[in-house]
Amino acid sequence: MHVSWQLMGVCIGILAGVGLSLLPETAVFAHWYWLVAAGLTAVPVLVKSKRWMFILAIIVGLLVGMFRGTVERVELNSYHGLIGQDVKLTGKVFEDPDVEAGGLIKMRLVEAVVGDRSLSGQVYVSTIGSHIEVKRSDCVSVEGKLKEGFGNFPASMGYAKIVGLERGDDDPAREMRDEFGEHLSDAVEQPAWSLGMGILAGQKTALPSDVSEAFRIAGLTHIVVASGYNLTILIRFARRSFNKISRLAALLGGGGMAFAFACVTGFSPSMTRAVMVAGLSLLAWYYGRKFHPLVLIFLVAATTALINPFYVWGDAGWYMSFFAFAGVLILAPLIHAYFWGDEKKTSELISGHSGGYDRKLATNLVTTGVRSVPRNYVQKFSSFFTNIRQIFVETMSAQILTMPIIALMLGQFAPYGLLANLLVLPIVPLTMLLTFIAGVIAWVLPMLSPIVGWPAQVMLDYIIWVSEQVTKLPGAAQAIDLGIVGFVVAIALLIAAMVYMQRRTKHSFRDSNVVE
């Protein structure tokens, strides 16, 4: 067995251990000797790569995950005696606050303190009608009743009163983003401006509530918030641009752009996952290697779970990001291989990059008249429809795999999500570029703002128009109660379908890389 599969076994064990650490009402697994036991168990796994060692690898991860999860759970004792009490809580705003209709502000506070007691995890706080503008990285003091949490929040405070705010000065990326947004507003009008800032910088707080609701119904929310899709566009652009200089320049340029983008948008669960996936894939590309998608998925999931066990304990965004990632890198290639396996060979032969010469295929091409068409036109024609098909299949695959988790955790279903994504996703890269150009030129040459902002305005207005039209379709907003049994059945059927397609096609996942 290849060592990468043993690594995946460790990651599976870590995820299971972190999840199981919530069950026992004991702190016994929080002792350091469990890590020693995990290290000793890992020795034979490292020495011999045998198939049965996969079980030992899972046990190693299980011990590590139980230790990490139990340590975090024990720290939740800091909330004892505070739940149900009126308290003054001070914390740092982790992400951009969500501003909803009626002035409701939702914040996620970290490094929370009540009196002289430090609290673990994130505290969900909502306040209404506040005249104070709250930004990411601000230090906020609120008063209210501390209640039981939900999802990945160990505690919450509803309708809190803001009694103090200290503007955070340790977030230069946010300050630069806000200044860029001010200049962009001179070139692009609302609501297109807020959409442009969401697509380009992950800033969704200014998006009007009706537009935000339209994007949710249309299944387009993922393009408004910072996500792996936006980051992948930037990484591929950087890699192809800097690769003209050198392979090292492409690695450093792509990695630097990924980190800068994450600093601007904030390290949300989905963005943390996306940065790690892109970084590992870029590093593997630099050394001429590729990750198997399953190994990459479990490696990143386990790493983020060790960083923050609350992700495993109930973060819907964390789960949806990995399900979407699995759809793009596992289900989509299988669908391509199952339905268009021979078409890939045709494309390779036409473009002249085929590893070998298929006489039968070449004869068919000549017979059907492909050779009579100029080579460059055939290449462009084939590339265009291949790209359209790739967008369609990847979008459909991500929608299919995230559908069960969205139905289970959010009770929602977007029946026209695939249609909306097909109409919007192909132009997102160009929209990002035009929005960036408009903001930069408006910053440097303000007098040109109305002119340089027009192309971005048109593209952004089109995306908003698509979302609004989709919401008018019959049955656009659907609620669904899947339940845990229905979720398990749906996932089992999807896994069975993927296993069947892999066995029929013998598809090799090592031929793909997210940064290429």
C-alpha positions in Angstrom: 0.0 0.0 0.0 1.3 3.4 -0.9 2.1 5.7 2.0 -0.5 8.2 0.9 -3.3 5.8 1.7 -1.9 5.2 5.2 -1.9 9.0 5.6 -5.5 9.0 4.6 -6.2 6.3 7.2 -4.7 8.6 9.9 -6.8 11.5 8.7 -10.0 9.3 8.7 -9.2 8.4 12.3 -8.6 12.0 13.3 -12.0 13.0 12.0 -13.7 10.1 13.7 -11.8 10.8 16.9 -12.8 14.5 17.0 -16.4 13.6 16.4 -16.5 10.9 19.0 -14.8 13.1 21.6 -18.2 14.7 22.2 -19.8 11.5 23.5 -17.9 10.5 26.7 -18.5 12.7 29.7 -14.9 12.2 30.8 -11.6 14.0 30.4 -9.4 10.9 30.4 -8.5 11.3 26.7 -7.2 14.8 27.4 -3.9 13.4 28.9 -0.7 13.6 26.9 0.0 9.9 27.2 -2.6 9.2 24.5 -0.4 11.1 22.1 2.5 8.9 23.2 0.4 5.8 22.5 -0.5 7.2 19.1 3.2 7.8 18.3 4.2 4.2 19.3 1.3 2.8 17.2 2.5 4.8 14.3 6.0 3.2 14.3 5.0 -0.1 12.5 2.8 2.0 10.1 5.9 4.0 9.1 8.1 0.9 8.8 6.0 -1.4 6.7 3.5 -0.4 4.1 1.1 -3.4 4.3 -2.6 -3.3 3.6 -3.6 -4.4 7.1 -1.6 -1.4 8.4 -4.4 0.8 7.2 -6.3 -0.3 10.4 -3.4 0.7 12.6 -3.2 4.1 10.7 -6.9 4.7 11.6 -6.2 3.8 15.2 -3.3 6.3 15.3 -5.6 9.1 14.0 -8.4 8.0 16.3 -6.2 8.5 19.4 -4.9 11.9 18.1 -8.5 13.1 17.3 -9.9 11.9 20.6 -7.1 13.8 22.4 -7.6 17.0 20.5 -11.4 17.0 20.7 -11.4 16.1 24.4 -9.0 19.0 25.2 -11.3 21.4 23.4 -14.4 20.0 25.0 -12.9 20.3 28.5 -12.2 24.0 27.8 -15.9 24.4 27.3 -16.2 24.1 31.1 -15.4 27.8 31.1 -19.0 28.5 30.2 -20.4 26.7 33.3 -22.3 29.1 35.5 -22.6 31.7 32.8 -25.3 30.2 30.6 -28.6 31.9 31.4 -26.9 34.9 33.1 -26.7 38.5 32.1 -23.1 39.2 31.4 -20.8 41.7 29.8 -18.7 40.0 27.1 -15.7 41.3 25.2 -14.3 39.6 22.1 -12.8 40.1 18.7 -15.0 40.1 15.6 -13.7 37.1 13.6 -15.4 37.6 10.2 -17.3 40.4 8.5 -20.6 40.8 10.4 -23.8 39.9 8.5 -26.2 42.8 8.2 -29.8 41.8 7.5 -33.1 43.6 6.9 -34.2 45.7 9.8 -30.7 46.5 10.9 -30.0 43.1 12.5 -26.2 42.6 12.9 -24.8 39.1 13.4 -21.2 38.7 14.7 -18.8 35.9 15.5 -16.6 36.8 18.5 -13.4 35.0 19.3 -11.0 35.4 22.2 -14.1 36.1 24.3 -13.7 37.2 27.9 -16.3 37.6 30.7 -14.7 39.3 33.7 -11.5 37.4 34.2 -12.7 34.2 32.6 -11.5 33.4 29.0 -14.1 31.5 26.9 -13.3 28.8 24.3 -14.5 28.8 20.7 -16.7 31.4 19.0 -19.7 33.2 20.5 -22.6 34.1 18.3 -23.8 37.6 19.0 -26.7 39.5 17.3 -27.7 43.1 17.9 -30.2 45.3 16.3 -30.5 49.0 15.6 -26.9 49.8 16.5 -25.6 53.1 15.3 -22.0 51.8 15.6 -20.4 50.4 12.5 -18.8 47.1 13.4 -15.9 45.7 11.2 -13.8 42.5 11.1 -11.0 42.5 13.8 -12.7 45.1 16.0 -12.8 44.5 19.7 -16.4 44.7 20.8 -18.0 44.7 24.3 -21.6 43.6 24.5 -24.2 43.1 27.3 -27.0 40.6 27.3 -28.1 37.2 28.4 -25.7 34.4 27.5 -27.6 31.4 26.1 -26.8 27.9 24.9 -25.1 27.8 21.5 -25.9 26.0 18.3 -23.9 24.4 15.5 -20.3 25.2 16.0 -21.0 28.0 18.6 -20.8 26.9 22.2 -22.8 29.9 23.3 -24.9 32.8 21.9 -26.2 36.1 22.9 -29.3 37.5 21.1 -30.3 41.2 20.8 -27.2 42.2 22.7 -26.4 45.9 23.5 -23.0 47.2 22.3 -21.4 49.1 25.1 -17.9 49.5 23.7 -15.9 49.2 20.5 -12.2 49.5 19.8 -11.3 49.7 16.1 -8.9 46.9 15.2 -5.6 48.3 13.8 -4.0 44.9 13.2 -5.8 44.1 10.0 -4.2 46.0 7.2 -5.8 43.7 4.6 -9.2 44.7 5.7 -8.3 48.4 5.6 -6.9 48.1 2.1 -10.1 46.2 1.0 -12.3 48.9 2.5 -10.4 51.7 0.8 -10.5 49.8 -2.5 -14.3 49.4 -2.0 -14.7 53.2 -1.5 -13.1 54.0 -4.8 -15.0 51.2 -6.6 -18.2 52.7 -5.4 -17.4 55.8 -7.6 -17.2 53.5 -10.7 -20.0 50.9 -10.0 -23.4 51.6 -8.6 -25.4 49.6 -6.1 -26.4 46.8 -5.9 -23.7 45.8 -8.4 -21.1 47.4 -6.2 -21.8 45.1 -3.2 -21.9 42.1 -5.5 -18.6 43.1 -7.0 -17.0 43.3 -3.5 -18.5 40.0 -2.6 -17.1 38.2 -5.7 -13.7 39.9 -5.6 -13.1 40.3 -1.9 -15.6 38.1 -0.1 -17.3 41.2 1.4 -21.0 40.3 1.5 -22.2 42.6 4.3 -23.4 45.4 2.0 -25.5 43.2 -0.2 -29.1 44.2 0.0 -31.4 41.7 1.7 -33.6 41.2 -1.3 -30.6 40.5 -3.6 -29.1 38.2 -1.0 -32.3 36.2 -0.7 -32.5 35.9 -4.5 -28.9 34.5 -4.6 -29.8 32.0 -1.9 -32.9 30.8 -3.8 -31.0 30.6 -7.1 -28.1 28.7 -5.5 -25.6 31.4 -6.2 -24.5 32.3 -2.7 -21.1 30.6 -3.2 -20.0 33.2 -5.7 -20.9 36.1 -3.4 -18.9 34.9 -0.4 -15.2 34.0 -0.5 -15.0 30.4 -1.7 -12.7 27.9 -3.4 -14.1 28.8 -6.8 -12.9 32.4 -6.6 -9.6 31.3 -5.2 -9.1 28.6 -7.9 -9.6 31.3 -10.6 -6.8 33.4 -9.0 -4.5 30.5 -8.5 -4.8 29.3 -12.1 -4.3 32.8 -13.4 -1.2 33.3 -11.3 0.3 29.9 -12.1 -0.1 30.4 -15.9 1.2 34.0 -15.7 4.2 33.4 -13.5 5.0 30.1 -15.2 6.3 32.1 -18.1 9.1 33.2 -15.9 9.9 30.0 -14.0 8.3 27.2 -12.2 9.5 28.6 -8.8 8.0 32.0 -9.7 4.6 30.3 -10.4 4.8 28.5 -7.0 5.6 31.7 -5.1 3.3 33.9 -7.1 0.3 31.5 -6.8 1.0 30.8 -3.1 1.4 34.5 -2.3 -1.8 35.4 -4.2 -3.7 32.7 -2.3 -2.5 33.9 1.1 -3.2 37.6 0.2 -6.7 36.7 -1.0 -7.4 34.9 2.3 -6.1 37.8 4.3 -8.5 40.2 2.4 -11.5 37.9 2.7 -10.8 36.5 6.1 -10.0 32.9 7.2 -13.5 31.4 7.2 -13.9 27.6 7.3 -14.5 27.4 3.5 -11.6 29.8 2.8 -9.2 28.0 5.1 -10.0 24.8 3.3 -9.6 26.4 -0.1 -6.2 27.9 0.7 -4.9 24.6 2.1 -6.2 22.6 -1.0 -4.7 25.2 -3.4 -1.4 25.4 -1.5 -0.9 21.6 -1.4 -1.9 21.2 -5.0 0.4 24.0 -6.1 3.3 22.4 -4.1 2.6 19.0 -5.6 2.5 20.6 -9.1 5.9 22.2 -8.5 7.5 18.9 -7.7 5.8 17.1 -10.5 3.4 15.1 -8.4 -0.3 15.0 -7.8 -2.6 14.2 -4.9 -5.3 11.6 -5.1 -8.5 13.6 -4.5 -9.5 11.3 -1.6 -6.2 11.8 0.1 -6.3 15.5 -0.4 -9.9 15.8 0.9 -9.2 13.8 4.1 -5.8 15.5 4.7 -7.3 19.0 4.6 -10.4 18.0 6.6 -8.3 16.4 9.3 -5.9 19.3 9.5 -8.7 21.9 9.8 -10.4 19.7 12.4 -7.3 19.6 14.5 -7.1 23.4 14.3 -10.7 23.9 15.3 -12.8 20.8 16.4 -15.9 22.9 16.3 -15.9 22.5 12.5 -16.6 18.8 12.9 -19.1 19.4 15.7 -21.6 21.4 13.6 -20.2 23.9 11.0 -22.5 23.6 8.0 -20.2 25.7 5.8 -17.3 23.4 6.6 -19.2 20.3 5.6 -20.7 21.9 2.4 -17.3 23.1 1.3 -15.9 19.5 1.4 -18.9 18.0 -0.2 -18.6 20.5 -3.1 -14.9 19.8 -3.3 -15.6 16.1 -3.6 -18.2 16.8 -6.3 -15.7 18.7 -8.4 -12.7 16.5 -8.0 -14.3 13.0 -7.7 -17.8 12.9 -9.2 -17.2 15.3 -12.1 -14.1 13.4 -13.5 -16.1 10.1 -13.2 -19.0 11.6 -15.2 -16.6 12.9 -17.8 -14.9 9.5 -18.1 -18.2 7.6 -18.1 -19.9 9.6 -20.8 -17.1 11.2 -22.8 -14.1 8.9 -22.3 -13.4 8.5 -26.1 -14.0 12.2 -26.6 -10.9 13.0 -24.5 -8.8 10.9 -26.9 -10.3 12.8 -29.8 -9.4 16.1 -28.3 -5.8 14.9 -27.6 -5.4 13.7 -31.2 -6.7 16.9 -32.7 -4.5 19.1 -30.5 -1.5 17.0 -31.1 -0.8 16.1 -27.5 -1.8 12.5 -27.5 0.5 10.1 -25.9 0.1 7.6 -28.8 -1.4 7.1 -32.2 -4.8 5.5 -32.4 -5.2 4.4 -36.0 -8.9 3.6 -35.7 -9.7 6.9 -34.1 -7.7 8.8 -36.7 -9.5 7.0 -39.5 -12.8 7.9 -38.1 -11.8 11.6 -37.8 -10.8 11.6 -41.5 -14.0 9.8 -42.5 -16.1 12.4 -40.7 -14.3 15.2 -42.3 -12.6 16.6 -39.2 -9.2 16.7 -41.1 -10.8 18.9 -43.7 -11.3 21.7 -41.2 -8.2 23.9 -40.4 -6.5 22.6 -37.4 -6.7 25.8 -35.3 -10.4 26.1 -35.8 -11.0 22.5 -34.7 -8.9 23.2 -31.6 -10.8 26.4 -30.7 -14.1 24.7 -31.4 -13.2 21.7 -29.3 -11.8 23.7 -26.5 -14.8 26.0 -26.3 -17.3 23.2 -25.9 -15.0 21.2 -23.6 -14.9 24.2 -21.3 -18.7 24.7 -21.4 -19.1 21.0 -20.7 -16.6 21.1 -17.9 -18.4 24.0 -16.2 -21.8 22.1 -16.6 -20.5 18.8 -15.2 -18.5 20.4 -12.3 -21.5 22.6 -11.3 -23.9 19.7 -11.5 -21.6 17.5 -9.5 -21.1 20.1 -6.7 -24.9 20.6 -6.6 -25.6 16.9 -6.4 -23.1 16.2 -3.5 -24.0 19.3 -1.5 -27.8 18.7 -1.9 -28.1 16.1 0.9 -26.0 18.1 3.4 -27.9 21.3 2.7 -31.2 19.5 3.0 -30.1 17.9 6.3 -28.6 20.9 8.0 -30.5 23.8 6.5 -33.7 22.2 5.2 -33.3 24.0 1.8 -33.3 23.0 -1.8 -32.5 25.1 -4.9 -34.2 23.3 -7.8 -32.9 25.8 -10.4 -29.4 26.1 -9.0 -27.9 24.2 -11.9 -29.5 26.5 -14.4 -28.5 29.7 -12.6 -24.9 28.5 -12.2 -24.6 27.6 -15.9 -25.8 31.1 -16.8 -23.4 32.9 -14.4 -20.2 30.8 -13.7 -18.7 31.2 -17.2 -18.5 35.0 -16.8 -17.3 35.1 -13.2 -13.6 35.2 -14.0 -14.1 38.1 -16.5 -16.3 39.9 -14.0 -13.6 39.6 -11.3 -11.1 41.0 -13.7 -13.3 43.9 -14.8 -14.2 44.8 -11.3 -10.6 44.8 -10.2 -9.6 47.0 -13.1 -12.5 49.4 -12.4 -11.5 49.7 -8.7 -7.8 50.3 -9.4 -8.3 52.9 -12.2 -10.9 54.6 -10.1 -8.4 54.8 -7.2 -5.6 56.1 -9.4 -7.6 58.2 -11.9 -10.9 59.2 -10.3 -12.0 61.2 -13.3 -12.2 58.0 -15.4 -14.4 56.2 -12.8 -17.7 56.3 -14.8 -16.0 55.1 -18.0 -13.9 52.2 -16.5 -16.8 51.0 -14.3 -19.3 50.5 -17.1 -18.1 47.0 -18.3 -18.1 45.7 -14.7 -21.5 47.3 -14.1 -23.0 45.5 -17.1 -21.6 42.1 -16.0 -22.6 42.5 -12.4 -26.1 43.7 -13.3 -26.5 40.6 -15.5 -25.7 38.3 -12.6 -28.2 40.0 -10.4 -30.8 39.9 -13.2 -30.3 36.1 -13.6 -30.8 35.6 -9.8 -34.0 37.7 -9.8 -35.4 35.9 -12.8 -34.7 32.5 -11.3 -36.6 33.4 -8.2 -39.7 34.1 -10.3 -39.8 30.6 -11.7 -42.5 28.3 -10.2 -41.3 26.3 -7.2 -38.0 28.2 -7.0 -38.0 28.3 -3.2 -38.3 24.8 -1.7 -38.0 23.6 1.8 -37.2 19.9 2.4 -36.9 17.7 5.6 -34.5 15.0 4.7 -33.7 13.6 8.1 -30.7 11.6 9.1 -32.0 8.4 7.6 -32.7 10.0 4.2 -29.2 11.7 4.4 -27.5 8.3 4.9 -29.4 6.7 2.1 -28.7 9.6 -0.3 -24.9 9.5 0.5 -24.9 5.7 0.2 -26.5 5.8 -3.2 -24.1 8.5 -4.4 -21.1 6.5 -3.2 -22.4 3.4 -4.9 -22.9 5.3 -8.2 -19.3 6.7 -8.0 -17.9 3.3 -7.3 -19.8 1.8 -10.2 -18.5 4.5 -12.6 -15.0 4.1 -11.4 -15.1 0.4 -12.0 -16.5 0.8 -15.5 -14.2 3.5 -16.6 -11.0 2.6 -14.6 -10.5 6.3 -14.3 -7.2 7.5 -12.7 -7.7 10.4 -10.4 -4.0 11.2 -10.3 -4.3 12.7 -13.8 -5.9 15.9 -12.4 -4.9 18.8 -10.4 -7.0 21.8 -9.2 -4.4 24.3 -10.1 -4.0 23.2 -13.7 
